[in-house]
């Protein structure tokens, strides 16, 4: 088998085991879906705030001040290819 087929098959089997464990509420089977020494790495991520709310958001100011505002046009960071590293809004780039 090719590397792609092997990877695809493994991902599908993991997804099936995970879904089955959640559906049956089987904590032991659910735990077996994860590697003990596994490590999840995201190479690059930009958090874009693309939502609106009504109400008292006085406590959200500090958290939301570090998000990049979504623009819903081609200037939105989610369209940027390749994605460039950046700090929080207002931080030196």
N, C-alpha and C positions, 0 to 999 in steps of 0.2 A: 504494500500500500504506500501511497505517497504521503509525505508529511502533512499535507492539507487534509487528506481523507482521514488520517489518523487523528489529527487535532479536531476535525469536525465531528467525528464519531465520539470522541471523548467528551466534547462539550455537550453533545446531545444526550449522552448517557448521564452526565452529571446533572443536567437540567431535569431529566426524567426522575432521577433519584431525589433531587431537591424538592421538586413539585410533589412527588408522592409522599415524602416525609412531612411536608407542610400540610398536605391534604389530610393525612392520617393523624396529624398532631403527634408525631413520633419524635421525641426529642433526641433519642439515641441515634436514629437514622439521620436526622437533621445534622447532628454534630459530626457524623462520619463524612459529610459532604465537604468538610473543610480540612486542610492540611494543618498539622500541629505547628510546623515551622513555616507556614505559608506567609508570604509578604505581598501586599498589594501596593504597587507603585503606579502613580499617575505622573507621566513625564511632564505635562504642562496643563494647567487649567486656569481659566479666567471665569470668575463668578460674575454673571451679568444679572442685574435685577430687572426682571421683565414682568412686573405685576403692579397692581395698584390696590389700595384699600381705603376704606372709610372708617374713621374711628380715631381713638386716642393712640397715637403712635409715638408719644414723647419718649418712651424707653427704647425705641427702635433706632433712633438717630445715630447713636454711636456705632451700632452694628452695620447699619445700611450705608454709613459714610464710607466704608471701605469697598463697597460693591461698585462695579462699573455699570452705569445706567444703560439699559437696553435702548436702542434707537429705532429698531424696526426698519432699518434701511441698510445699505451697503457699508455704512460707517460703523455698524455694530461689530464688536470684537469677535462674535461667533462666525463672521464671514472671513475673518483674517486667515490667510493661508500663505506660508506656514504661520502658526500661532507664535507670537513673540512673547517672551517673558516680560512681566510687568509687576510692579508692586501694587499695594492698595491705592485707591484713588487719592490723590494729594501727595503721595510719596514720590521720592525721586525715582525716575525711570532708569 
